[in-house]
Amino acid sequence: MSPFMKFFLFLYDSLQPSSWFLVQRHNLAAASDTNEVIVRSGIIGETVYIWKQTRIFVFIPILKFLVTLCLVMSFLLFIERVYMSIVVLFVKLLRRTPEKVHKWEALKDDDLELANTNYPMVLIQIPMYNEKEVCQLSIGAACRLSWPLDRMIVQVLDDSTDPASKELVNAECDKWARKGINIMSEIRDNRIGYKAGALKAGMMHNYVKQCEFVAIFDADFQPDPDFLERTIPFLIHNHEISLVQCRWKFVNANECLMTRMQEMSLNYHFLAEQESGSSIHSFFGFNGTAGVWRISALNEAGGWKDRTTVEDMDLAVRACLHGWKFVYVHNVEVKNELPSTFKAYRFQQHRWSCGPANLWRKMTMEILQNKKVSAWKKLYLIYNFFFIRKIVVHIFTFVFYCLILPTTVLFPELQVPKWATVYFPTTITLLNAIATPRSLHLLVFWILFENVMSMHRTKATFIGLLEAGRVNEWVVTEKLGDTLKSKLIAKAKTKLYTRFGQRLNWRELVVGLYIFFCGCYDFAYRGSYFYVYLFLQSCAFFVAGVGYIGTFVPTV
């Protein structure tokens, strides 16, 4: 008998306790050497016995506890998703648009070229950092907004360190200044506080004091000319409203499969989470861009703070605790760009997962001790908004679908009910798909991709909860603009193999190997057809592990 076969039999024996003595008897009868029998029944037998006892009294109880915990989280997530979907369904059926729920009247259509006191003074902030590919688009779109020229100020907050980016921003600002736009380019000599620091510094200029509202757009966002005309009336006629948030529209959703997956997730976020929060609680997380704030509410809430990487969510929660209400307007879209490289997307998801977890840690007691909001809203903030949507969803997705379920193949004692593996996930997936009907045929890819990304989100969530090393890491999401249509795409093709090392992601490869091993074991010994999912999921991790996801633009 070869050494490989002996090791394989040993591994199989350890994972199949019920047949261990039968296999041992067969091996002893087949052994031709007395010394081999002694060794196998001695050292290996003792090792197997220790493993079996550890398996029975340590691993199985721990795994059963984790399975039970995951089942509880699965149920909580299912209830949350169904609840949000029911709210949105009633909103759509009853046609409860923001214009019907809140007072909304169009401003008088006077000559926009003349000073008009009917139009409030609006500040438009555009924070940016080394974003030469898209800076001209956002500045141009902001300057084209249909609003009296003497009633708006465009403020470009340029923290760029790249000379080419600085030059482009200055040239674009000069161009629009010559056209009569009141545009200011504000430059800091440091990046303290990152985006929050830039926005806070921008609000400290004297000319801001004359402004009543502030619209914020990231460097890749391009509002339509009527953006202010459709959003400002909510703030003028409803003095309890502090924020109007609009929906994102993705100009590069068709660029690659990864951007299609992002579109599906973000469309659901806006349709379900933002819509339901706005309709029931008059609260949701500010998305950091494509929104208009009442400056007095912003100041009352304490202004911008850089204590986490989600300064937008931080401000929204503090404003809510002061009694302010928010409105989400689904039919006002603002064009923007999705990250199309896997590296940029991972950095973005780290920030979006780590920040909320860290903010939950910092603000839980503040929410509980607040006297201005009801106990119902406190419960919604702590449980629904933070705990379920920002903590549980990431941890559950990775631990259950990528670790626990594959492990059940190796431990037959673990039983997972069908409702947790089939019915609940199917329902949640279909609810998500409703937000992007054109991508129904991509549902399987979306599931596999979200499971891969859940690994990064889970890691970031724990970093935020524990305030570990990368808790305040801020990496600006890379925007490519028209880069892929220029020489860099050709450069990427020519350097595909020489740059292969840049694409390897060892964490994805390790998890993929584990899931693949479990799939092989299920195929060889269990025959439950669960290996189909395991092989597909392992392939998704392998594809991400070798970097063949999204677009790839090498360093110039």
Summary of the structure (lengths in Angstrom):
residues: 556
radius of gyration: 27.9
end to end distance: 56.6
largest distance: 104.6
contacts: 1791
relative contact order: 0.10
helix: 62%
strand: 10%
